[in-house]
Amino acid sequence: MINSLQDKATILVVDDTPENIDVLSGVLRAEYKVKAALSGEKALRIAQSDPRPDMILLDVMMPDMDGYEVCRRLKANPATAQIPVIFVTAKIAVEDERRGLELGAVDYITKPISPPIVEIRVRTQLALYDQRRELEKMVRVRTEEVLATRLEIIRRLGRAAEFKDNETGLHVIRMSHYARLMAASLNISDAWADLVFNAAPMHDIGKIGIPDRILLKPGPLDEEERRVIRTHPQMGAEIIGDHQAELLKLAKEIALTHHEKWDGSGYPCGLRGAEIPLAGRITAIADVFDALTAERPYKKAWPAAKATAIIDQDAGTHFDPALIPVFHEILPEALEIMEHYTDKKG
């Protein structure tokens, strides 16, 4: 087998006796790139360096830090946990072997070593490691594809609801960006801000269930029509349904609560103050701000300053007053998003 040095797998041999390292290196050097460490501390440093070894052959009986402790630390560190470890030791009792395997080692070779056994064991475990890495890569790619598809479906459904409601699909794009900016400013976590961003487009999905004669009515709604239109948050929650996925759980929460008001006068549940989930409170501001600043068949677009004044005026009644400074903080970026995603007129 002829490999360039760059193509060879790297084996880290760890033993406090230089002669033992020489023996193992002699067995492996023809097929692999070999690194050596005379102590557990040095082994841990090498294992975390870049590039990391593809396998570690680890002696058990070493001073200061024995092989079991080295293995435990390797497996406790996410950066080195996946590197296969083979113990090479004179400790041949069953309980010693069991302890090593329980710590995460993949195999156990006894001293004095048999070169053919070392070659076979190393080759086999490296092949398994390569297969596992390739499988993990394939799973990761497939998972990313599934997540991307799910997010696109959510966005498309959100846009479908807006198209049915005299609004353009750009509304859900703009308001979801506003919501993400506010969520990110709260410094809860980047992951949560991303969840808000991807869930917010579903806020009005329940409008799919509202009759067109009401949804598209050009004039004021009567009392019965207002009662029907106020059922869309509950419809949206039912359309999304119950799921274990955090994204869909948050989408349902937003759909159900984005028309609740801080003073309890909102719908459908009349929640008050902090009873309203934070994502719903954020989405309420993002949704109203975009509705005010966007042109509709029944209204002209309001200037951002006028819309902002309405948001400020309704702090403590419609909106969470603690979120108003957050809204002002992200307003410059929101205006850039508004300009970028301006509704085109044909």
WODARA-V173368 format. One record per pair of residues at least 24 apart in sequence whose ideal C-beta (glycine too) atoms are under 7 Angstrom apart, sorted by the first residue. I is the first residue (numbers start at 0). GAP is how many residues later the second one is. Records with the same first field share a line. If there is no record, write none. Layout:
I->GAP ; GAP
This chain:
0->30
4->28
7->24 ; 25
8->45 ; 46 ; 117
9->25 ; 41 ; 43 ; 44
10->42 ; 43 ; 44 ; 46 ; 111
11->25 ; 31 ; 34 ; 35 ; 41 ; 44
12->44
13->29 ; 42 ; 43 ; 44 ; 45 ; 56
14->44
15->43 ; 46 ; 47
19->39
22->90
23->33 ; 89 ; 94
26->88 ; 91 ; 92
27->94
38->25
39->24 ; 25 ; 29 ; 30
40->24
42->27
43->26 ; 29
46->27 ; 33 ; 36
47->31 ; 32
51->28 ; 31
52->30
53->72 ; 75
54->28 ; 29 ; 31 ; 67 ; 70 ; 71
55->27 ; 29
56->29 ; 31
57->27 ; 28 ; 29 ; 30
58->29 ; 30
59->27 ; 29 ; 31
60->28 ; 30
67->31 ; 32 ; 35
70->29 ; 32 ; 33 ; 34
71->31
74->28 ; 29
83->41 ; 45
85->35 ; 39
87->25
150->47
153->44 ; 47 ; 48 ; 97
154->46
156->45 ; 48
157->43 ; 44 ; 47
159->48
160->43 ; 44 ; 46 ; 47
161->42
163->43 ; 44 ; 51
164->39 ; 42 ; 50
165->50 ; 130 ; 131
166->129
167->175
169->171 ; 173
170->119 ; 123
171->29
172->168
173->116 ; 163 ; 164 ; 167
174->25 ; 111 ; 112 ; 115
175->24 ; 25
176->160
177->108 ; 111 ; 112 ; 156 ; 159
178->103 ; 104 ; 107
180->149 ; 152 ; 153
181->100 ; 103 ; 104 ; 141 ; 144 ; 145 ; 148
182->99
184->141 ; 144 ; 145
185->140
194->51 ; 52 ; 55
195->54 ; 83 ; 86
197->49
198->48 ; 51 ; 52 ; 55
199->54 ; 83 ; 86
201->34 ; 38 ; 49 ; 52 ; 53
202->51 ; 52 ; 55 ; 80 ; 84
203->28 ; 32
204->31 ; 34 ; 35 ; 50
205->26 ; 27 ; 28 ; 29 ; 30 ; 33 ; 49
206->25
207->31
208->26
217->80
229->37 ; 38
232->25 ; 26 ; 34 ; 35
233->34
249->29
252->24 ; 26 ; 27
253->25 ; 26 ; 29
257->25 ; 26 ; 29
260->56 ; 57
261->54 ; 55 ; 56 ; 57 ; 58
262->54
280->39 ; 42
281->41
283->35
284->26 ; 34 ; 38 ; 42
292->45
293->49
294->48
303->31
